[in-house]
Amino acid sequence: MDGQSLHECGVPVALVPAESAFTQGVSNANFLEGNIYALPFPDNSFDAIFSHALFEHLQEPAQALRELWRVLKPGGIVGLRSPDWGGFLIAPSTSELDKAFSYYKWLQQQNSGNPYVGRELRALLRQSGFTNIQASASYQCYEPLSEATEYLALLIEASAKVDEATAMSSALREWSQHPDGFFAQAWCEVVGWKG
């Protein structure tokens, strides 16, 4: 995708948080767009920070954690949650479906992401100076399967050669309709404190 936005690739993206919050009647929150490597906040601004599904996309996760450390108050807590693609549970599997998942992993790596960062979150926090680190893992089961497969199919179609993309996206869409289809994604969570 070479840095194109999901919108430019024709991938339908969920409402941005501010729009989603507005439609749900949330009025006690502010939403800002920023760069994780240069947050628009002064030092020691927040008591707590939470990041969900971000670190697997970052080229420089340690740099991002330095920035989170900077804006976190002393004694503050940080929480991170990212998937680890090494823990997928997929059934029933086919060679074309396996190829689609492998291609998406490759695509994420080509965009400087790390589909296995979940298992590294504890070490990243420790190396960044956080203490009292606690780690856990959980699974998310996608019901219906199309919640995950359509997203993956559209990304593959936007980035792969036409013939390959058609076969992989078709395999994903067919699998999403299989009566025995099952997809569980491993998520890793960590919390740590700024001493």
N, C-alpha and C positions, 0 to 999 in steps of 0.2 A: 504494500500500500504506500510505501515511501512517504509517510507523514501525512497522507491525505486524511481528512476527517471522515468519520463514519457517514456523515451526511453526504459528503462528496461522492462516496462510493455507493450511495443508494441504500445504505443500511438503515432501517428504521430504528431510531434511538428513542428510548423512553423519555418522557418529559424531563427537562432539566429540573434539578431540585427545587428551585424557586417557583417554577410553574406548578410542579406537583404539590408543593406545600400550599400554594395559593388555592388550588382546586380542592384541597382537603381542609381549608379553613385555618391553617396555621398562620398566626400573625405575630408570634413572639420570637421570630428568628430572622437573621440577616444572611443573605447569600452573596458571596463574592467569587468571582473567577480569579484564579491566581496560578502561580507557578510554584510547584512543590519545592523547587530549588531556590526560590527567592520569594518567600511569603511576604505579603504587604502588611506586616504587623511588627510592632516594636518587640524588643527582647522581653522575655518574661511576661507574656500577655495572657496565657491560658493556664487554667488549673488542670485541664484534661484535653487530650487530643485523641481522636479515633480515625483510623484510615481503613477503609474496606475496599478490597479488590483494586488496589492501586499498585502495590509494590511489584507485582508480576509484570507490569508494563514499563518499569523504570530501568534506564541504562545505568544509573548511578544511585542505587538505593542507600548507600552510606552517606552520600551527599544530602539526600532527602532527609535522612535521620538527623544529620547535623543541623538542618534547618528547623526540624521539629523540636530538637533540643533547645535551640536558640529561643523560640517563641513560647516554650513551656516554662512555667514558673518553677522555682526550686521546690521540690517536694511534689511536683505535679506528676500525673500518670499519663502514659501513652498506651494505646491499644492498637494493634495491627491485626488484620485478618486478610489472608490471601490464599488462593488455591494452590494445591500442589498436584500437577498433572500426572505424577507418578502413582497416584492412588485412585485412579478411575476404576469404577465397576461398570462394565458395559455388557449387556446381554440382549438378545443373542448377537454375537459378533460375526461380521463378514470381512473378507479381505478388503473390499472397497470401503467399508466403514472404518476399518483400521487405518487405511490409507488417508481418509479424510481427517481423522484425529491426528495422525502423524503430520500431515500437511499443516494443520492449524498450529501445532506446536512449533514446527519449523518457521512458519510465518511470524509467530510471536518472537522467536529468537532473531529472525532477520530484522525485526523492528526494534532490536536491542532489549527485548524483554527476557524474562526468565520464567518459564512455566513451572519450574521446580523451586521457586523462591520460598514457598511456604515452609519447607523444612529448614530454611536458613534464617528465619525471622528471629529466633532466640539469639543466634550468634550475632546477627546484625545489631540487635539492641545492646548486647553485651559489649561489642566492639565500639559502640557509640557512647558508652559510659553509663547506660541505664543499669539500675540495680534491682534486686528483688524480683527478678524476671520469672514469670510463670507462663508456661506454654501448654496448649491443649490442641486437640484436633477433633473435627467433626465431619459429618457427611451431609451433603445436600442432595436430596433426590428430586429430580425434575419431573413434575406432573402438571400438565401433560409434557411429554418429551419435546414437543414442538417449542416449548419455552427456550430450550437450549439449541435444538437442532436448526431452527430457522435462522437464528443469529449466526451460527457457525457456517451454514450453507451460504448465506448472503456475503459473509466475509470472504469465503473461498471463491465464490463467483466473481467478486470484485478484484481478486488478486491473482488468480490462477489462469493458465491457458484454457481456452474455451472447452476443448474436449475433456481435459482432465477435470475441470471445474464442474462440468455437467455431470460426469459420472460420480464424483464425490458428493456433490450437493444432492443428487438424486438418491444416493445411498442413505444420506442423513434423513431426507424427507420420507423415504420408504420406511426406514427404521422407526421414525417417530409415529408411524401408524401401526406398527407391529403390535399385536395384542399382548405379547410377552416382553415388549421392549422395556429396558430398565437402564437408567443412567444415574449413578451416584458419583458426585464429585467431592474429593477430599479438600477440606479447608483447614488451614492451620491458623491458630490464634495465639498471640502473645500480649502480655501486658508488662510494663516495666515502669520504674519510678526514676525521676531525676533527683539525684542526691544533692 
